[in-house]
Each structure stands twice: as C-alpha cells, then as structure tokens.
Amino acid sequence: MPLYQYETIPTVPDEAVRRFEVKQSMKDPALTRDPESGKPVRRVISGGYLMLKGDAGCETGACDVPAPQPCGSSCACHP
C-alpha cells in the first residue's frame, strides 16, 4: 500500500502545520481530517523520481534515444 503525506491546514494565522504519513490503498478516499487532532488536512504531493525507458542514456550522457527526449533540455545528449 502507498504511503501518503498529509499536512494540517492552518485555521488561524501563525498556526503550526503538522505533517504526517498514512498508509492507504489507492482506492481509499483522501483524508479530510487529522486522525489525532481533527483539524482539516490536505494531501501533500511530493516529488519522486520516475525513470522511463530510455532515460538512462540521458543520465549518463551516452544517449542512444533520438530527440525529442522526455528528460528535458538539461540532457547532456540533447542540450
């Protein structure tokens, strides 16, 4: 099961934000309340690393995949 990050939504100025993680099925609805405090929460979208087939060539600078390449303009093989 995936691990999702949530954070409380401040309801007053300068209120501390609490971040926490919850193991949930992808089918489960997102939480709307903090299980500990009952405060409203939002799911945090965090960056991950996804390597698509063919990206390894761009990572090493030895690209054998023709442009355009999904790795972007910072690629060593497709400046």
Secondary structure, 3 states (H helix, E strand, C coil): CCEEEEEECCCCCCCCCCEEEEECCCCCCCCCECCCCCCEEEEECCCCCCCCCCHHHHHHCCCCCCCCCCCCCCCCCCC
